[in-house]
């Protein structure tokens, strides 16, 4: 039996941030994740300076061998409608690749890791938990995203009545011809709202990588909306005509749109598992990081 002071299920930004904060305070922390890292994560992949500041990430250190694309403006508008470009004259966000960013945070967390292992079983033992028949812990932290098994344990309804954002995204390395055909500026991501204002699509160039996706507050005909958006981008010369047909799906809950139980005896949720994404933009990384630090502070106290 492996014993730890806290078991965190999910090694994304919420899980790794909470693990790092608890480890620094002397707790023995284990992170369990069904994926091995680095791993791909469906996400547009940009962070605000507040995230870098909160996590105390040195930009020069992080950028050494990783993508850190400064953003100084945005082009926004309606799909097939009017648009406007806004310049800020400073770095207002940074583009990252989630496969790199999440791996970086998890490696520096200092926690013990069991990767490539899902949470298959959980049972109460006294005031704590036995997970997968071989991990004993007094505290279970759910950081596994919208479909986190700890959220299910606390009673989350993963489908109705929760109103989730459904999204599809692809990120790929462009070859020389595709880079030449890509009209998006690396420092200016493009965001276009659906005509019914139920969602928006994005097109974001990070050096030689291109990220394209669309999310909506309803799940009906998501692929049709995405196809129309890609046709629009190709027609205006924003993206190459031969993008790969490798879009992957994702879902998350907007803060205030659901009623997930965030904690129970000896268990709590952070990040997307708790449904904390900003309702205006869908951004989930900053709420994930901040909720993780709040959780760690509460646990230590």
N, C-alpha and C positions, 0 to 999 in steps of 0.2 A: 504494500500500500504506500503510495506517494502522498505525503502530507504537505500542505502549504497554508499560509495565512489567508490568502485570497486566490480564488480561481477566476480568471477573466476569460470568457468565451468570446473570441473574436480579436484578431490582431491588427485591425485597422487603426486609424488615428485616435479614435476614442479609447480602444483597448490598450494601445501602446502608451498613450499619454497617461492614463490612469496607472498602468503598470510602473512607468518610470517614476511617477510621483510617490507611489506607495513604497517602491524599492528604495528610493532616497531616504525615506523615513524609517528604514530598517525592517520592513515587512518582507516575508518570503512569498513571492508572487509567481504564479504559474499562468502562462497564456496558452490557451488551447484554440487551435484554428483548424478547420477542415482542409484548408489550402496550404500548400508549401509556398514560401516566399523566396524571391519576388513573384508576385502573381498579378494578373491583369484585373482591373476593377472598372466597372462601367461608371464613368464620371467624365464631365467636361474637362476637369483637371485644372482649375485655377484656385489660388488662395490669395487672401488679402494680406497686406503688411501686418495686420493685427495678429494673424496666425503665426507668422514668423517671430513676432515680438513675444507673444505668449509662450511659444515653445522654445524661445531663446536659440533660434537657428541662425548661425552666421551665414549670410548669403554667399560669401566667397567660398567658404568651406563646402556648403551644399552644392554649389554650382560646379565644383571640381568633378567632372565626369558625369554630371547629371543635368537634366533639362531644367532651367530656371529662366523662363521667358518673361522679361519685363513687359507690363501692359501700361500704356500711357493714354489710351483712348478706346472708345467703342463706337462701332457703327450699328445703329439700331433702327428698326422700322417695322413695317408690316410685311408679311410674305406677299410678294407681288404688289406692294404698295409703296407709299412714300417712306423715305429714310432720312436719317440725319447722322452726321459724324460729330462726336464730342471729344475735344482734346483737353487734357488736364494739365499738361506741362510737368508732370511728375509721375512716379511709379505708383499706380493705384491698385495694382494686383500683379500677380506673377503666375505664369503658366507652369504647371508641373505635370509629370507623368506619374499616375498613381502607383504604377508598379515600382517605381523608384522611391517615391515619397514614403509610402507605407513601409517598405522594406527598411529604409533609413531610420524611421522612427522606432520600428520594432527592434532593430539591432542595437540601438543605443538605449533601450529601455532598461536593460540590466536584469530583466526577468528571465526565469526559466521558460523554455519554449517546448511545446509539443505540437508540431505542425504536421499537417496532412492527416489529422485525426479529428473527426467530427464528435460532437457530444451525442453519444448513442443512447445513454441511459443516465438517469438521475434519481436518487432516492434520499429521503431524509434519514439522518442518523443523529439522534439527540438534538442538539441545537445547530447542527451543521448538515453537510451533504456528502454523499458518496456519488461520484461521477464516473461513468464508464467502468464501474466495478473496481477501480484501482486508484482513484484520486479522492482523498479525504480533505475537506476544507470547511471552515466555519462560515465562509462568506463566498457567495456566488454572484459574479458581476456579468451582466449580459451586455456585450458590445458587438454582437454579430449582425448588425444591420437590421433591416425591416423584418426579415424572416428568422431572427435570432431565436434559438430554441429556449433561451431563458425567458424571453418575452412570452412565448407560448406557455411556459410553465406558470407565468404570472397571469395568464388568462387572456392574452392578446388574441383578438379575432383577426387573422391575417387577410381575410377577404371582407365580405360584408359583415358589419356595417361600416368598416373603415373606408374613408375616401382617400385613396392614395394617388400620388403622381406616378404614372407609368412612363418610362422613357426607354429609348433605344439609342445606341451610340456605337461609333466605330473610331478607332485611333490606329493610324498606320504610318509607316515610314514611306515617304514619297521618293520615287526614283527621280532622276534628273529631268526627265520629260514632264513628269507630274508637277515637280516644283516650278518649272517654267510656266505651266498652264494654270497654276494656282494664283488667283488674284487677291487673296487675303493677305494683308500685312501682318507680320508676326506680332507687332505691338498694338494691333487694333482688332480684337475679336469682333465678329459680326453676330448680332442677335436679332431675330425676326419673330414677331408675334403672329400666332395663328389669327385668322380673321375673326374668329369668335372669342378671342382673348382667353381661351381655355388652356393655353400653353404657349411655348416658344421653342424655336429651334436655334441652334448655334453652329458656328463655323469658326474654328480656332486653330491657327497655325503656330506651332512651337518649333521654330527652326525648320528641320526637315520633316517633322511630324505634323500630321493633320488630324484634327479631331472634329467630327461632325455628329450631331445628335439632335433629338427633339423629345421634349417631355410634355405631357398633358395631364390635366386634372381629371380627365375621364379616360377610360381604356378603350373606348369604342373606335375602331378603324385607325388605330395608331399607325399601322404600317402604311395605310393610304395617305395619312397626313405626312409621314416621313418621306414617302416617295414624291409627293407633290413638292415638298420643301427641297429635296435634292434636285429635282428638275428645275426649280426656281434658281438655285445656286449655280447649277451648270449653265443655265441660260444667261446669267449675268456675268459669267466668267469667274466666279469666286472659287470654284473647285474644278479639278480635272474631270473629264468625261468618264474616265475609266477607274473610278473609285472601287475598292473591293466590296463585294456584297457579303460583309461579315459583321453586320450589326448585332449587338447583343442587348438583351433587355434588362431592366432594373426597375425597382419600385421603392418608394419611400413615402413616409407620412409627414405632412406639413404640421408644424407646431400650431396647436389650437384647432386642428381639424379632426382630432381623434381624442380618445380618453383612455389611453393605455395606463395601466397601473405601473408606476415607475419603481415602486419598491414594495417589499414584503419582508417578513422576518428572515433575516440572513440572506437576502437577495435584493439586487437593484439593477436598474437599466440605465445605460448612458448612450448618447449619440442617436443614430437612426433607430436603434432598438427601442428607444423611448419616444420616438417620433418627434424630433426636435428641429427638423430642417426649417429654415426661414420661410415663412409663407409667401413673402413677396418675390423671392428669387429662387427658392429651392436650394440655396447653399446649405450644405450639411457639415462641412469640415470644421468651420469655426464653432458652431454649437456642439459638435462632437468633442472638440478639444476642451472647451470651457466646461461642459457638463462633466467631463472626465476629471478635471481638476477640482471641481466642486465636490464630486463624489469622493475623491481621494481625501480631501480635507475633512469631510464628514466622517469617513471611516477612521482616520487617524484620531480625531477627537473622541 
